[in-house]
Amino acid sequence: MEIHQLRYVIAVVDTGSFTAAAEAVRVSQSGVSTQVKKLERELGVALFDRSARQVTLTAEGERMLPVIRSALQAIGEVPATAADLRGLLRGTLRVGVVSGLTWPRLFDALSELHTAHPGLDIRLREGTSEHLTAQLRRGECDIAVVAWAQHPPAGLESATIFDDPLVAVVAPDHAWATRTSIRPAELSGVDIIALPTGTGDRSALAELLPGVTPRWEVSTPWFVERLAARGIGVGIVSDATRRRWTEVRAVPIAAPDVRSRLGIAWPHSPTRAATAMRELLAG
């Protein structure tokens, strides 16, 4: 078994075809295909189903993929460890962030790490918490700032940064704008503005109002504020999400046990770069 064979397998998975994988690793298509078949013969299992138009992993391939990714990550840690012993961080750090996050500490941490370790290739990606935690479990992301409602992401290490109740955000001239609180039952029948499924705020909303279908589902907190400010619905978000908003009024929801939490998640065996990022975020 050769390291390049494992890399070719990952390239095929990530690109979706042997042709695209060959372009990514700068090797001929026949070369990639031959080496992957050689690896399959050595392992005694078929990693890919080649019968359909698009190459897909077999059941055995699905089980092998996390192991292959972990093996390549461990190999990549060898030069990273040597650099660490010299007081440097090298390699690649893949950071995931929930879409629309405006937490200043995140940007400070990225800047500090970039300045202190110029040899470290930092990659940033946005997405829903559900999507990012799935990437962490598959080994496609090293550390992420994500949100959750009741329980932290399973199968990962995590640390809570913000733990907030839900609030209703309304236009300044809305009938609820001067209220000190509202009951969850009062939200029945109103046009709710919510973030998409997979976000922490949406998970908390599902706990608050099981089975609810928002009238307005938007991708970023910015949209929630703009729509609510124009009086076309009531936004339901965490108190931390709306903290810097100026165009709306936030009314506490009388459901103290329903919380939306934002925190850091990472694999059980983080890279040194991920550990450095976690320490900066928590600092």
Secondary structure, 3 states (H helix, E strand, C coil): CCHHHHHHHHHHHHHCCHHHHHHHHCCCHHHHHHHHHHHHHHHCCCCEECCCCCCEECHHHHHHHHHHHHHHHHHHHHHHHHHHHCCCCCEEEEEEEECCCCCHHHHHHHHHHHHHCCCEEEEEEEECHHHHHHHHHHCCCCEEEEEECCCCCCCCEEEEEEEEEEEEEECCCCCCCCCCCECHHHHCCCCEEECCCCCHHHHHHHHHCCCCCCCEECCCHHHHHHHHHCCCCEEEEECCCCCCCCCCEEEEECCCCCEEEEEEEECCCCCHHHHHHHHHHHC
